[in-house]
Amino acid sequence: MSENLKKLLPHFGIIFLFWLLSVIYLYPSIEGKVLQQGDILHAIGVSHQSTIYHKKTGKYNCWSPQLFSGMPSYQVSETPKHNFIFHSIQKFVRNLGSRDISILFLYFVGFYLLALAFGFDKFISAIGALAYGLSSYNIIIIIAGHITKAFALGYMPMIIGGFYLIYEKAKYWQGSILAILSLGVSISLGHMQIIYYTLLLLGLFILFEFFYLLKDKKLRHFFIALGFTLGIFILSILPNIVSLWEAYEMSKYSIRGKSEIAQDTKNTGLDKDYALSWSYGIAESFSIFIPNIKGGASGQIGNDPNAMKAISPQYRDIIAQQNHYWGNQPFTSGPVYFGAIIVFLALFGMFIIKNRIKWWLITATILSIMLSWGKNFPILTDLFFYHFPYYNKFRTVSMILTVASLTVPILAIMAIKELLESKEKEEKDEKKKKNMLKTYFWIAYGFTGGLALLFFLFPGIFNFLSNQEKEYFNQLSQQSPQIAQQIQDFILQLTLARKAIFQADAIRSFLFISIAAGLILFYIKGWLKNKNALLGILIVLIFADMWSVDRRYLSADQYQNKRKVNAFFNPSIADKFLQKDTDPDFRVADLTTNPFTDARTSYFHKNIGGYHGAKLHRYQDIIDKYLGYEIQMLQKALSDTSVNIDDVLPNMQILNMLNTKYLIINHSIFPLLNKYAFGHAWFVKNYKFVNSPQKEIDALGKVNLATTAVIDKSKFPGKYPEISLKTELDSAWIRLIYYSPDTLKYEYYSPIDAFVVFSEIYYPKGWQAYIDKQKASLVRANYILRALSVPKGKHIITMVFRPKVCTIGSKIGSIGSWIVLLTIIIYLIFAIKNSIQTTKQEKTNMSHSNDERIKPKETEKKKTKNKK
């Protein structure tokens, strides 16, 4: 067995243990059971028809008609053909077990590789890997179904590890290959928010490295590393050019871009209130080492029997129905918990670590926590939201805590390494050093274990009502003074229950920190001398701490039979009826739910709603101003038996212009036919010209859209046919003769030059129109629809979706994939060659060394003979 293989065997053993641990934790997933993951169901719903289309035709459609009446499908379904290199790697990783197992395993391995790149011992690296992999947020997103986010977090440590090798160790090629593969795969997953946070952390690292190397007068190395960095980005981006190009392109037209009618002119991204709705509370940040500082996950208090013990019997039923969580986020699946022991060690490390890299880690940690506060810390948030590139394109700002969830375990294991090394070195001023070590130890313990004990003993320093609850109870007391005392009694009982939840975790964290701190104190004092014993006990303690919290949010009991979960997509009577309609292009509104957060309808039909984080901004404007109201009016009318639905439907102009042919009012019966829908396309007899987006959307509520087209002439100033009230159009007709997601053909006849509006969503990047194979110019009408000036006579109109991002981008992506593959092959050839040469050299050196040992003996023999 070669020496290199012997060195690798312990690492393979640890990685195997990571895989085994992942299987043990998530064992139901290998039995064919699955989690009820909301985001996974949504993803299946919106991509199902694209999957069917690919199976039938072998093609990937770039336009998805299944959600929000039509939008680009780039982020709805995968197109892996051009990006075969990174998709193949990700496919391999996904097949290391069930999907859930492969995610947890990737967490462990990703951090383990980072730790090895940093130069940590394998056992210390394993501690960090356990802490990162079992960080509560990383586990919670698995059950939530945030799969692309979870995999991206698995690759994040490897990306940082690769760049660390380049800048700190000058291992340019090893670091580059690790960085290219991990960054490239991460980008291919499409979770741009995690990529953004990763690059933010990386940018901060490179900035610190610049100042360090400038101080050390090693700028030559910095610029070499910067050159490799540029190469890494090019090779990571090229195969992913389609996803990055479309994300950039879509950002201009989706809700992640600037609204054309918004009042906030400074904002070029998401609506600020929407983007900051999930802001972490400042006090809630203590959850990093006390998980239930604000109650943990949203849910009923009645599910916590320990909390209910503190409640008076007459209040138990009503208190049991109250929220277990009292933070100020709308709701949460659980806290961001890094681990009580890990936070203690990280804080200890901030004082004792000598490596300059700690200042980058400390800065990134503090910045991550402060940015997670969002609207609760507007000074910093506004600076980033309005002035930092692309920061305002993302929502759920609390997600940036994923940065701290990586940096804190690194600080923790750096502290362990520093502690062990300080004991092994003999220094002149050892007594003074020991005293400083103890001082820092007590400071770290005081700020973690001491605070946890303080919170347990004096819970009254916190408020146990959310801001929303306080506002509600104040309003209720003012409106009904006669029940004010009852409200106060209720608040008292609710507070008692929540105090019990709070105190249970405060004392829990105190105990874990105290046991670990006692162990370290024993080591500092020399009472515990075996470092392996220290590491072994720490691994057990950290594992017990993290595992027990994670099981609150993800346990074997939550796995269900796959058939039961998939029943979500079993077709109802209404669905089966609609599937029999031979019309290839009509839309459906499901009035049994909120259509604009519903992906199930998209699984079967072309949906006026859907579920997507980057719907077109103009469509969202229509939802906010008209479509949402029309849905509410229909739901109200259907619940009122005295109202004739035929009196309501003609006034639902937006639904009608979207060709909403059917309304699902109950899945157990046939849907309601909307005979007032405008159809696939229609000739108009009048124009309403406006000169701004605001006037354009306002005009929709003031004209008859069946006969009038609203056009923003400042954006589409061309000539339009004279059609005003001409009766000749009464004999005109148009019909759809061919349909596919990316291609539509219409046949029409008109005795005069005319103007046609289509019930299809206008998107400026990619849709092209032809009249009898002659290119024509599409116009946007009615704020969101396509329209076209057409010549008189009988003709064929063809509309095709051929965006450059799909045509040119795919070719660039394929070339990029081959370049990356060739780079990897060349690197492996040279690496193997160098390894062989190194092994030969080592053998030669060993042979020379043996010869040197033999020669003195032979010389001694000769001397003895001469003497004789």
Secondary structure, DSSP 8 states (H G I E B T S, - for coil): --HHHHHHHHHHHHHHHHHHHHHHHTGGGGGTEEE--HHHHHHHHHHHHHHHHHHHHS---SEETTSTT-EE-TTTS--TTTTHHHHHHHHHHHTTSSHHHHHHHHHHHHHHHHHHHHT--HHHHHHHHHHHHT-HHHHHHHHHT-HHHHHHHHHHHHHHHHHHHHHTS--HHHHHHHHHHHHHHHHHHT-HHHHHHHHHHHHHHHHHHHHHHHHTT-HHHHHHHHHHHHHHHHHHHGGGHHHHHHHHHHHTTBTTS--SS-S-TT--SS-HHHHTSS---TGGGGGGTSGGGG-SSSSBGGG-HHHHTTS-GGGHHHHHTSBS--SSSS--S------HHHHHHHHHHHHH--STHHHHHHHHHHHHHHHHTGGGSHHHHHHHHHHSTTGGG---GGGGHHHHHHHHHHHHHHHHHHHHHHHHS--TTHHHHHHHHHHHHHHHHIIIIIHHHHHHH-GGGS--S-HHHHHHHHHHHHH-GGGHHHHHHHHHHHHHHHHHHHHHHHHHHHHHHHHHHHHHHHHHHTS---HHHHHHHHHHHHHHHHHHHHHHHS-GGGEEEHHHHHGGG---HHHHHHHT---SS-EEEETTS-GGG--HHHHHSEESS---TT-BHHHHHHIIIIIHHHHHHHHHHHH-TTS-HHHHGGG-HHHHHTTEEEEES-TTS--EE-TT---SEEE-SEEEEESSHHHHHHHTTTS-TTTEEEEETTT--S-----TT-GGGGG-EEEEEEEETTEEEEEEEESS-EEEEEEEE--TTTEEEEETTEEE--EEETTTEEEEEE-SEEEEEEEEE--HHHHHHHHHHHHHHHHHHHHHHHHHHHHHHHHHHHHHHHHHHHHHHHHHHHHHHHHHHHHHHHH-
